[in-house]
Amino acid sequence: MAGEKGNTNSINFLKLVFQAVNWANIADNTATSPLTNLFVSLHTADPTASGNQQSSEAAYTGYLRVAVVRTSSGWSISGETISNVAAITFPASTSGPETETWVGVGTLTSGAGVLLWAGPLTNSLVVNNGITPSFAIGALTITEG
């Protein structure tokens, strides 16, 4: 069935996933140990909808995923778009070159966690020795709709 979500549904979905805000009568059960952070990752190719956080993940020396808190301190919502509140800075590369073309958001700090969202970078990023990949405040945006 083809279709679309309503605006309120999209906004509530973003708040639930990125800010851990309960969604009345849909997702208002209190989990015993809910995620407090989401983890932003870089990828050298499309990790695909059936992939996980490790799919085509960056592998430059020094690379680690970056934790972003699941609150309004980590993510801001404007309409159906969410963006990072603070800069997201990955560790500096001590190798290279490696070209990053996608970014992802998932559930684990390492390993094959659930990839909640992935999208292509506007411009590819060539990571060489000494390069510190980052997203400025508000530069990582996800639109749900």
Backbone as a chain_set.jsonl record, in Angstrom:
{"seq": "MAGEKGNTNSINFLKLVFQAVNWANIADNTATSPLTNLFVSLHTADPTASGNQQSSEAAYTGYLRVAVVRTSSGWSISGETISNVAAITFPASTSGPETETWVGVGTLTSGAGVLLWAGPLTNSLVVNNGITPSFAIGALTITEG", "coords": {"N": [[0.842, -1.174, 0.0], [0.69, 2.098, -0.932], [1.371, 5.298, 0.458], [1.28, 7.983, 2.871], [2.62, 9.565, 5.83], [0.955, 11.434, 8.383], [1.628, 14.86, 9.392], [1.722, 15.266, 12.228], [2.143, 12.658, 13.117], [4.686, 12.161, 11.986], [6.28, 14.061, 13.355], [5.91, 13.236, 16.043], [7.063, 10.711, 15.852], [9.786, 11.358, 15.321], [10.412, 12.707, 17.728], [10.06, 10.603, 19.559], [12.06, 8.689, 18.753], [14.524, 10.2, 18.584], [14.574, 11.939, 20.792], [13.586, 10.566, 22.944], [10.973, 10.978, 23.841], [7.863, 10.236, 25.205], [5.028, 8.886, 23.448], [1.845, 9.431, 23.538], [-0.481, 6.87, 24.109], [0.608, 5.346, 22.081], [3.452, 4.83, 22.259], [4.101, 4.737, 25.14], [5.043, 3.242, 27.197], [7.203, 2.58, 29.878], [10.415, 1.711, 29.414], [12.666, -0.674, 30.868], [15.383, -0.242, 30.613], [15.99, 2.076, 28.717], [17.489, 3.323, 25.644], [19.962, 5.769, 26.074], [21.574, 7.195, 24.473], [22.115, 7.827, 20.959], [24.014, 6.652, 18.161], [26.18, 8.085, 15.931], [27.402, 7.379, 12.728], [29.913, 6.965, 10.149], [30.069, 6.151, 6.651], [31.392, 4.33, 3.872], [29.946, 3.683, 1.678], [26.537, 3.165, 0.587], [24.834, 1.876, 3.293], [22.595, 0.348, 3.054], [19.079, -0.449, 3.365], [18.635, -2.927, 4.481], [20.899, -3.357, 5.898], [23.255, -3.027, 8.69], [24.737, -1.185, 11.443], [27.434, -1.65, 10.941], [27.657, -2.025, 8.24], [29.375, -1.233, 5.389], [30.852, 0.559, 6.91], [32.967, 3.259, 8.029], [36.506, 2.83, 8.261], [38.886, 3.986, 8.895], [42.014, 4.493, 10.594], [41.668, 5.135, 13.956], [39.013, 5.809, 13.905], [35.807, 6.09, 15.418], [32.4, 5.632, 16.405], [30.114, 8.322, 17.159], [28.569, 9.359, 20.096], [25.335, 10.677, 20.683], [23.18, 12.306, 22.771], [19.85, 11.253, 23.574], [17.858, 13.404, 23.767], [16.361, 16.695, 23.961], [18.622, 18.15, 24.219], [20.443, 16.945, 22.602], [19.298, 16.7, 20.078], [17.391, 18.762, 17.948], [14.06, 19.66, 17.012], [12.284, 20.826, 14.289], [9.374, 21.383, 12.831], [9.024, 18.74, 10.657], [11.64, 18.022, 10.675], [14.715, 17.021, 12.013], [17.676, 17.94, 13.796], [21.18, 18.091, 14.68], [22.122, 19.348, 17.873], [24.546, 20.053, 18.994], [27.973, 20.214, 17.831], [29.07, 17.384, 15.984], [31.727, 15.462, 16.311], [34.117, 13.403, 14.963], [36.808, 11.112, 15.789], [40.17, 12.054, 14.923], [41.772, 11.078, 11.893], [44.374, 8.706, 11.546], [45.34, 7.548, 9.383], [44.801, 6.769, 5.918], [44.168, 7.387, 2.401], [40.568, 7.541, 2.801], [37.292, 7.472, 1.59], [34.375, 8.933, 2.653], [30.92, 8.582, 2.208], [28.354, 8.342, 3.113], [26.187, 8.795, 5.999], [25.145, 7.562, 9.16], [22.706, 6.708, 11.728], [22.468, 4.99, 14.677], [22.02, 2.29, 17.115], [24.106, 1.246, 18.726], [27.356, 1.618, 20.269], [29.455, 0.265, 19.121], [29.944, -2.514, 16.88], [27.354, -4.597, 15.331], [24.924, -2.921, 15.422], [21.463, -1.76, 15.365], [20.589, -0.024, 12.518], [19.122, 2.911, 12.416], [18.624, 5.051, 10.751], [19.906, 6.213, 7.648], [21.747, 8.161, 5.329], [22.863, 9.792, 2.284], [25.868, 11.767, 2.15], [25.998, 15.24, 1.404], [28.255, 16.13, 0.07], [31.008, 14.117, -0.78], [33.483, 12.994, 1.568], [36.856, 13.07, 1.811], [38.997, 11.352, 3.785], [42.012, 11.796, 5.16], [45.246, 11.283, 6.717], [45.291, 13.006, 9.74], [42.93, 14.401, 9.307], [39.87, 15.48, 10.712], [36.804, 14.417, 10.776], [33.607, 16.042, 10.861], [30.339, 17.282, 11.865], [28.916, 20.359, 11.786], [27.045, 22.376, 14.172], [23.655, 21.792, 13.711], [24.075, 20.824, 11.13], [23.695, 18.153, 10.461], [20.918, 16.894, 9.262], [17.707, 15.434, 9.358], [14.874, 14.591, 7.668], [11.603, 13.709, 8.173], [8.79, 12.373, 6.702]], "CA": [[0.0, 0.0, 0.0], [1.417, 3.364, -0.969], [0.725, 6.303, 1.293], [2.167, 8.906, 3.564], [2.313, 9.815, 7.233], [0.538, 12.792, 8.717], [2.666, 15.691, 10.014], [1.803, 14.999, 13.666], [2.76, 11.349, 13.228], [6.119, 12.312, 11.692], [6.908, 14.804, 14.453], [5.931, 12.371, 17.223], [8.046, 9.662, 15.591], [11.117, 11.939, 15.535], [10.584, 12.943, 19.165], [10.206, 9.299, 20.212], [13.342, 8.058, 18.445], [15.707, 11.013, 18.814], [14.563, 12.647, 22.068], [13.024, 9.659, 23.94], [9.727, 11.56, 24.348], [6.74, 9.31, 25.083], [3.989, 9.186, 22.468], [0.64, 8.991, 24.247], [-1.282, 5.769, 23.58], [1.355, 4.618, 21.053], [4.719, 4.371, 22.838], [4.237, 5.399, 26.433], [5.497, 2.301, 28.208], [8.544, 2.904, 30.351], [11.353, 0.59, 29.278], [13.518, -0.815, 32.046], [16.689, 0.37, 30.328], [15.933, 2.668, 27.377], [18.714, 3.927, 25.127], [20.161, 7.169, 26.446], [22.312, 7.802, 23.361], [22.161, 7.243, 19.63], [25.407, 6.681, 17.735], [26.331, 8.545, 14.554], [28.474, 6.643, 12.062], [30.263, 7.325, 8.777], [30.082, 4.971, 5.793], [32.057, 4.504, 2.584], [28.937, 3.39, 0.653], [25.193, 3.003, 1.123], [24.747, 0.688, 4.143], [21.342, -0.257, 2.61], [17.988, -0.582, 4.333], [18.731, -4.224, 5.151], [22.188, -3.422, 6.577], [23.336, -2.639, 10.101], [25.691, -0.094, 11.641], [28.749, -2.01, 10.427], [27.619, -2.141, 6.782], [30.176, -0.207, 4.698], [31.253, 1.565, 7.897], [34.325, 3.804, 7.973], [37.494, 1.966, 8.908], [40.18, 4.652, 9.025], [42.621, 4.305, 11.902], [41.22, 6.134, 14.917], [37.566, 6.012, 13.776], [34.818, 5.595, 16.38], [31.087, 6.275, 16.317], [29.951, 9.425, 18.106], [27.323, 9.31, 20.864], [24.53, 11.891, 20.812], [22.141, 12.03, 23.758], [18.472, 11.194, 23.063], [17.04, 14.429, 24.408], [16.386, 17.959, 23.212], [19.994, 18.652, 24.301], [21.203, 16.32, 21.535], [18.613, 16.848, 18.802], [16.289, 19.724, 17.936], [13.045, 19.354, 16.01], [11.564, 21.949, 13.7], [8.47, 20.74, 11.89], [9.316, 17.318, 10.485], [13.088, 17.897, 10.495], [15.518, 16.958, 13.247], [19.081, 18.266, 13.538], [22.065, 18.001, 15.839], [22.197, 20.576, 18.675], [25.975, 20.349, 19.184], [28.823, 19.651, 16.782], [29.369, 15.956, 16.064], [33.117, 15.403, 15.878], [34.699, 12.07, 14.984], [38.24, 11.156, 16.049], [41.046, 12.346, 13.784], [42.334, 9.93, 11.193], [45.824, 8.529, 11.546], [45.623, 6.774, 8.165], [44.053, 7.31, 4.797], [42.873, 8.059, 2.335], [39.313, 6.796, 2.769], [36.238, 8.408, 1.211], [33.081, 8.72, 3.318], [29.853, 9.059, 1.337], [27.07, 8.213, 3.822], [26.156, 8.94, 7.45], [24.086, 6.755, 9.747], [22.383, 6.861, 13.141], [22.093, 3.662, 15.152], [21.766, 2.006, 18.529], [25.252, 0.745, 19.494], [28.624, 2.325, 20.158], [30.277, -0.541, 18.226], [29.284, -3.758, 16.501], [26.29, -4.607, 14.321], [23.693, -2.37, 15.978], [20.362, -1.423, 14.465], [20.753, 1.216, 11.776], [17.809, 3.556, 12.441], [18.539, 5.985, 9.631], [21.145, 6.46, 6.909], [21.549, 8.999, 4.154], [24.104, 10.199, 1.622], [26.424, 13.086, 2.42], [25.842, 16.17, 0.286], [29.545, 16.042, -0.613], [31.89, 13.079, -0.247], [34.552, 13.492, 2.431], [38.084, 12.282, 1.756], [39.644, 11.381, 5.094], [43.442, 11.494, 5.142], [45.921, 11.424, 7.995], [45.144, 14.318, 10.355], [41.59, 14.953, 9.067], [38.89, 15.221, 11.762], [35.462, 14.604, 10.221], [32.636, 16.582, 11.816], [29.134, 17.976, 11.428], [28.694, 21.563, 12.588], [25.718, 22.479, 14.788], [22.561, 21.876, 12.75], [24.448, 20.383, 9.785], [23.151, 16.826, 10.208], [19.468, 17.043, 9.311], [16.911, 14.294, 8.92], [13.49, 14.995, 7.498], [10.65, 12.611, 8.196], [7.551, 12.878, 6.128]], "C": [[0.885, 1.235, 0.0], [0.668, 4.367, -0.106], [1.739, 7.234, 1.9], [1.729, 9.048, 5.002], [1.803, 11.234, 7.393], [1.659, 13.537, 9.413], [2.831, 15.377, 11.497], [2.469, 13.657, 13.911], [4.262, 11.449, 13.009], [6.855, 13.002, 12.835], [6.998, 13.933, 15.702], [6.93, 11.233, 17.067], [9.462, 10.174, 15.846], [11.386, 12.174, 17.014], [10.813, 11.635, 19.906], [11.603, 8.73, 20.005], [14.531, 8.904, 18.892], [15.742, 11.728, 20.162], [13.974, 11.818, 23.206], [11.775, 10.236, 24.611], [8.606, 10.55, 24.133], [5.723, 9.821, 24.081], [2.7, 8.583, 23.01], [-0.143, 7.958, 23.445], [-0.608, 4.986, 22.45], [2.622, 4.008, 21.644], [4.942, 5.09, 24.163], [4.552, 4.421, 27.555], [6.913, 2.683, 28.62], [9.415, 1.658, 30.257], [12.235, 0.521, 30.508], [14.899, -0.226, 31.827], [16.683, 0.945, 28.91], [17.297, 3.218, 26.953], [18.804, 5.375, 25.592], [20.907, 7.925, 25.36], [21.982, 7.092, 22.057], [23.597, 7.432, 19.142], [25.492, 6.989, 16.24], [27.559, 7.857, 13.957], [28.713, 7.205, 10.667], [30.381, 6.045, 7.955], [30.707, 5.312, 4.438], [31.131, 4.228, 1.401], [27.59, 3.284, 1.351], [25.145, 1.747, 1.991], [23.494, -0.143, 3.855], [20.335, -0.431, 3.742], [18.051, -1.91, 5.081], [20.052, -4.382, 5.913], [22.088, -3.099, 8.054], [24.407, -1.554, 10.228], [27.076, -0.394, 11.078], [28.803, -2.053, 8.902], [28.326, -0.952, 6.131], [30.661, 0.892, 5.645], [32.699, 2.005, 7.698], [35.283, 2.897, 8.741], [38.854, 2.646, 9.034], [40.705, 4.486, 10.45], [42.239, 5.467, 12.813], [39.712, 6.326, 14.919], [36.78, 5.368, 14.914], [33.49, 6.284, 16.093], [30.981, 7.342, 17.399], [28.584, 9.334, 18.766], [26.655, 10.682, 20.88], [23.351, 11.537, 21.711], [20.747, 12.118, 23.136], [17.573, 12.144, 23.84], [17.055, 15.669, 23.515], [17.746, 18.642, 23.337], [20.867, 18.08, 23.186], [20.63, 16.598, 20.156], [17.516, 17.893, 18.922], [15.338, 19.356, 16.803], [12.367, 20.645, 15.587], [10.675, 21.375, 12.607], [8.773, 19.258, 11.844], [10.814, 17.066, 10.267], [13.785, 17.93, 11.845], [16.957, 17.291, 12.882], [19.877, 18.207, 14.829], [22.194, 19.365, 16.531], [23.653, 21.013, 18.872], [26.752, 19.752, 18.01], [29.037, 18.159, 17.045], [30.753, 15.787, 15.461], [33.665, 13.994, 16.055], [36.185, 12.187, 15.323], [39.033, 11.428, 14.758], [41.583, 11.055, 13.183], [43.844, 9.899, 11.36], [46.224, 7.623, 10.377], [44.903, 7.453, 7.005], [44.734, 6.999, 3.494], [41.715, 7.06, 2.355], [38.22, 7.807, 2.46], [34.917, 8.011, 1.856], [31.997, 9.337, 2.442], [28.475, 9.024, 2.004], [27.267, 8.453, 5.315], [24.986, 8.111, 7.962], [23.856, 7.12, 11.205], [21.857, 5.515, 13.612], [22.096, 3.539, 16.655], [22.974, 1.579, 19.349], [26.509, 1.576, 19.253], [29.61, 1.586, 19.263], [29.51, -1.817, 17.894], [28.122, -3.524, 15.552], [24.962, -4.131, 14.904], [22.655, -2.082, 14.912], [20.64, -0.07, 13.827], [19.365, 1.845, 11.656], [17.577, 4.443, 11.234], [19.905, 6.065, 8.965], [20.815, 7.31, 5.694], [22.878, 9.414, 3.557], [24.557, 11.581, 2.089], [26.203, 13.969, 1.197], [27.092, 16.156, -0.583], [30.352, 14.931, 0.029], [32.997, 13.729, 0.583], [35.746, 12.556, 2.335], [38.805, 12.468, 3.083], [41.076, 10.895, 4.936], [43.989, 11.624, 6.552], [45.761, 12.86, 8.508], [43.78, 14.97, 10.147], [40.661, 14.527, 10.209], [37.502, 15.476, 11.192], [34.503, 15.151, 11.282], [31.424, 17.151, 11.096], [28.97, 19.169, 12.348], [27.292, 21.512, 13.202], [24.676, 22.645, 13.691], [22.865, 21.347, 11.362], [23.952, 18.981, 9.447], [21.641, 16.926, 10.368], [18.791, 15.81, 8.726], [15.484, 14.777, 8.831], [12.609, 13.774, 7.363], [9.363, 13.114, 7.566], [6.892, 11.935, 5.189]], "O": [[1.747, 1.379, 0.867], [-0.552, 4.278, 0.035], [2.901, 7.27, 1.498], [0.604, 8.696, 5.358], [2.174, 12.128, 6.632], [2.557, 12.909, 9.973], [3.956, 15.236, 11.977], [3.283, 13.533, 14.826], [5.035, 10.875, 13.776], [7.936, 12.567, 13.233], [8.042, 13.891, 16.353], [7.573, 10.833, 18.037], [10.252, 9.505, 16.51], [12.476, 11.871, 17.5], [11.667, 11.564, 20.789], [12.261, 8.331, 20.966], [15.455, 8.382, 19.517], [16.819, 12.09, 20.636], [13.868, 12.312, 24.328], [11.544, 10.014, 25.8], [8.412, 10.061, 23.02], [5.572, 11.027, 23.886], [2.494, 7.372, 22.945], [-0.427, 8.149, 22.263], [-1.205, 4.051, 21.916], [2.837, 2.801, 21.54], [5.835, 5.927, 24.297], [4.352, 4.732, 28.729], [7.725, 3.068, 27.779], [9.171, 0.668, 30.947], [12.522, 1.546, 31.126], [15.523, 0.244, 32.778], [17.294, 0.377, 28.005], [18.143, 3.536, 27.789], [17.827, 6.119, 25.509], [20.88, 9.155, 25.325], [21.619, 5.915, 22.047], [24.318, 8.285, 19.66], [24.956, 6.262, 15.405], [28.609, 7.765, 14.592], [27.836, 7.837, 10.079], [30.744, 4.991, 8.477], [30.569, 6.426, 3.932], [31.485, 4.505, 0.255], [27.521, 3.31, 2.58], [25.39, 0.652, 1.485], [23.364, -1.248, 4.382], [20.698, -0.545, 4.913], [17.563, -2.002, 6.208], [20.297, -5.43, 6.51], [21.0, -2.92, 8.6], [24.919, -1.065, 9.222], [27.821, 0.535, 10.768], [29.891, -2.111, 8.33], [27.916, 0.196, 6.305], [30.857, 2.031, 5.222], [33.544, 1.226, 7.258], [34.911, 2.281, 9.739], [39.863, 1.977, 9.253], [39.926, 4.355, 11.394], [42.459, 6.632, 12.481], [39.175, 6.944, 15.839], [37.06, 4.239, 15.317], [33.47, 7.407, 15.588], [31.665, 7.279, 18.42], [27.562, 9.242, 18.085], [27.31, 11.708, 21.063], [22.616, 10.587, 21.444], [20.499, 12.96, 22.274], [16.628, 11.711, 24.498], [17.68, 15.682, 22.455], [18.004, 19.617, 22.632], [21.907, 18.651, 22.856], [21.371, 16.72, 19.18], [16.783, 17.902, 19.91], [15.748, 18.817, 15.775], [11.936, 21.446, 16.417], [11.17, 20.929, 11.572], [8.779, 18.591, 12.878], [11.204, 16.024, 9.74], [13.48, 18.76, 12.702], [17.413, 16.965, 11.786], [19.321, 18.264, 15.926], [22.354, 20.394, 15.876], [23.947, 22.207, 18.911], [26.245, 18.893, 17.289], [29.168, 17.734, 18.192], [30.939, 15.948, 14.255], [33.675, 13.456, 17.162], [36.765, 13.26, 15.16], [38.606, 11.072, 13.66], [41.814, 10.072, 13.887], [44.507, 10.935, 11.321], [47.295, 7.015, 10.38], [44.453, 8.592, 7.126], [45.803, 6.388, 3.495], [41.866, 5.898, 1.977], [38.225, 8.902, 3.021], [34.406, 6.912, 1.641], [32.13, 10.472, 1.985], [27.53, 9.624, 1.493], [28.378, 8.331, 5.83], [23.966, 7.974, 7.287], [24.697, 7.758, 11.838], [20.924, 4.963, 13.03], [22.164, 4.531, 17.381], [22.883, 1.549, 20.577], [26.697, 2.155, 18.183], [30.513, 2.206, 18.7], [28.534, -2.151, 18.566], [27.922, -2.423, 15.038], [23.977, -4.87, 14.878], [22.931, -2.152, 13.715], [20.897, 0.912, 14.524], [18.53, 1.37, 10.887], [16.45, 4.567, 10.754], [20.936, 5.995, 9.634], [19.739, 7.19, 5.107], [23.905, 9.393, 4.237], [23.737, 12.45, 2.384], [26.221, 13.477, 0.069], [27.009, 16.168, -1.811], [30.38, 14.813, 1.254], [33.392, 14.867, 0.331], [35.665, 11.392, 2.726], [39.176, 13.581, 3.458], [41.319, 9.73, 4.618], [43.276, 12.029, 7.47], [46.061, 13.815, 7.792], [43.5, 16.001, 10.76], [40.661, 13.367, 10.621], [37.063, 16.625, 11.128], [34.576, 14.773, 12.451], [31.463, 17.458, 9.905], [28.893, 19.007, 13.566], [26.458, 20.701, 12.798], [24.794, 23.529, 12.843], [22.003, 21.408, 10.486], [23.802, 18.649, 8.271], [21.14, 17.03, 11.488], [19.246, 15.232, 7.739], [14.939, 15.311, 9.797], [12.856, 12.907, 6.525], [8.908, 14.209, 7.896], [5.837, 12.249, 4.638]]}, "num_chains": 1, "name": "protein.A"}
